[in-house]
Amino acid sequence: NPWLMMLEARAPWEYMAMLAASPWLRQLPIGDGHPVIVFPGLGASDFSTLPLRGFLREHGYTPYPWGQGFNLGPREGVLEACHQLVQDVAARHREQVSLIGWSLGGIYAREMAKALPDLSRCVITLGSPFSGHPQATNAWRFYQFVSGQGPEQHDSDFVKQLRVPPPVPTTSIYSKTDGVVAWRCSLNAKSDLAENI
């Protein structure tokens, strides 16, 4: 829907709102220094997560980029590199890693926590479509274009796998005015380990 896509033009305004909120954000508690990996959204790179990683660093965490260039979907070797990154960061710090993912990056974060629960402290997703069908997003055509994957590669088993919750504390942050991901596709099922904000 073009009207929903136009809502994404609000990003510069939201950035300005974040700057306006910076005095409040500076009051947030300081972290304990534990490592955090931040996964970018579809078609984005680590450049897009610089503000978030800067915020995390300023608040006492040790953030890491995903380091794979532009996120063009789960192409050959991508998920394996994500696994290796989680293992390397956890080994370097000798503690569990928090996983934060924006949009498609949130899918990666959830899948890493499922595959490596002993190394994963928690998962935070930002507008990630994990509870609905992949085609229930306005980015579906763009996803097909950049990933080279068609609808036939997203059968019911794939969709069921995405819906399985990680066995670690999981927070989904979503917006009902999201112009790309239908907000209902970003809702965790009720659980002692999951919340929706």
Solvent accessible surface area in square Angstrom, and as a share of the most:
residue,aa,sasa,rsa
1,N,95,0.49
2,P,100,0.63
3,W,182,0.64
4,L,70,0.35
5,M,87,0.39
6,M,117,0.52
7,L,68,0.34
8,E,63,0.28
9,A,72,0.56
10,R,59,0.21
11,A,57,0.44
12,P,84,0.53
13,W,188,0.66
14,E,89,0.40
15,Y,107,0.41
16,M,112,0.50
17,A,60,0.47
18,M,82,0.37
19,L,82,0.41
20,A,82,0.63
21,A,38,0.29
22,S,28,0.18
23,P,79,0.49
24,W,162,0.57
25,L,35,0.17
26,R,162,0.59
27,Q,143,0.64
28,L,58,0.29
29,P,111,0.70
30,I,120,0.61
31,G,20,0.19
32,D,95,0.49
33,G,29,0.28
34,H,11,0.05
35,P,0,0.00
36,V,3,0.02
37,I,0,0.00
38,V,1,0.01
39,F,0,0.00
40,P,0,0.00
41,G,2,0.02
42,L,32,0.16
43,G,25,0.24
44,A,16,0.12
45,S,20,0.13
46,D,27,0.14
47,F,159,0.66
48,S,43,0.28
49,T,4,0.03
50,L,87,0.43
51,P,68,0.43
52,L,51,0.25
53,R,19,0.07
54,G,20,0.20
55,F,61,0.25
56,L,15,0.08
57,R,136,0.50
58,E,132,0.59
59,H,11,0.05
60,G,24,0.23
61,Y,62,0.24
62,T,46,0.27
63,P,11,0.07
64,Y,38,0.14
65,P,49,0.31
66,W,9,0.03
67,G,59,0.57
68,Q,55,0.25
69,G,40,0.39
70,F,133,0.55
71,N,0,0.00
72,L,61,0.30
73,G,0,0.00
74,P,39,0.25
75,R,111,0.41
76,E,181,0.81
77,G,34,0.33
78,V,20,0.11
79,L,61,0.30
80,E,113,0.51
81,A,41,0.32
82,C,1,0.00
83,H,54,0.24
84,Q,96,0.42
85,L,37,0.18
86,V,0,0.00
87,Q,70,0.31
88,D,60,0.31
89,V,0,0.00
90,A,4,0.03
91,A,72,0.56
92,R,154,0.56
93,H,52,0.23
94,R,223,0.81
95,E,74,0.33
96,Q,75,0.33
97,V,0,0.00
98,S,5,0.03
99,L,0,0.00
100,I,12,0.06
101,G,0,0.00
102,W,108,0.38
103,S,21,0.13
104,L,22,0.11
105,G,0,0.00
106,G,0,0.00
107,I,17,0.09
108,Y,3,0.01
109,A,0,0.00
110,R,3,0.01
111,E,31,0.14
112,M,1,0.00
113,A,0,0.00
114,K,35,0.15
115,A,53,0.41
116,L,25,0.13
117,P,48,0.30
118,D,118,0.61
119,L,55,0.27
120,S,1,0.01
121,R,93,0.34
122,C,29,0.17
123,V,0,0.00
124,I,47,0.24
125,T,0,0.00
126,L,48,0.24
127,G,12,0.12
128,S,0,0.00
129,P,19,0.12
130,F,3,0.01
131,S,33,0.21
132,G,10,0.09
133,H,69,0.31
134,P,16,0.10
135,Q,83,0.37
136,A,42,0.32
137,T,20,0.12
138,N,46,0.24
139,A,19,0.15
140,W,16,0.06
141,R,182,0.66
142,F,97,0.40
143,Y,20,0.08
144,Q,34,0.15
145,F,169,0.71
146,V,16,0.09
147,S,11,0.07
148,G,65,0.63
149,Q,31,0.14
150,G,12,0.12
151,P,62,0.39
152,E,132,0.59
153,Q,95,0.42
154,H,8,0.03
155,D,81,0.42
156,S,72,0.46
157,D,99,0.51
158,F,66,0.27
159,V,9,0.05
160,K,124,0.53
161,Q,81,0.36
162,L,12,0.06
163,R,122,0.45
164,V,73,0.42
165,P,83,0.52
166,P,5,0.03
167,P,75,0.47
168,V,9,0.05
169,P,69,0.43
170,T,6,0.03
171,T,22,0.13
172,S,0,0.00
173,I,69,0.35
174,Y,53,0.20
175,S,41,0.27
176,K,132,0.56
177,T,72,0.42
178,D,29,0.15
179,G,0,0.00
180,V,34,0.20
181,V,6,0.03
182,A,48,0.37
183,W,55,0.19
184,R,161,0.59
185,C,10,0.06
186,S,1,0.01
187,L,55,0.27
188,N,12,0.06
189,A,83,0.64
190,K,206,0.87
191,S,59,0.38
192,D,158,0.82
193,L,85,0.42
194,A,22,0.17
195,E,88,0.39
196,N,59,0.30
197,I,109,0.55
